[in-house]
Amino acid sequence: MSVTYTAVLPVREETVHRLTGLLDAERTRRGTRARTRSLTCRDQAILALRWFCDGTRITQLAADNKISVSTGYDYLHEAIDVL
């Protein structure tokens, strides 16, 4: 059995927008085609910020976003690299 809940991430919306923009710029630089990624830049930014701020385990982040753990690590490290 599991329980669904809503949480608030303790970061300003501007922080999410900034990281989203950096990720979008990196995808553009790499030539990533539209709709080829499992997560949007915003969802990827939130994944990374949850890891930084709350220490959420990558297995939980992957499950919450319906991606593999391997993809979760890839997305996390991409976000770290653009920072």
Residue pairs with C-beta under 8 A, 6 or more apart in sequence:
9 46
9 49
9 50
9 53
9 54
10 53
11 49
11 53
15 49
16 42
16 45
16 46
16 49
19 45
19 48
19 49
19 79
19 82
19 83
20 41
20 42
20 45
21 41
22 82
22 83
23 41
23 44
23 45
23 78
23 79
23 82
24 41
25 82
26 78
26 81
26 82
27 37
27 41
37 44
38 65
38 66
38 67
38 71
39 47
39 65
39 67
39 75
43 65
44 75
44 78
44 79
45 79
47 61
47 65
47 72
47 75
47 76
47 79
48 75
48 76
48 79
48 80
50 56
50 61
51 58
51 61
51 76
58 69
58 72
58 73
58 76
59 69
59 72
61 72
61 76
62 68
62 69
62 71
62 72
65 72
67 75
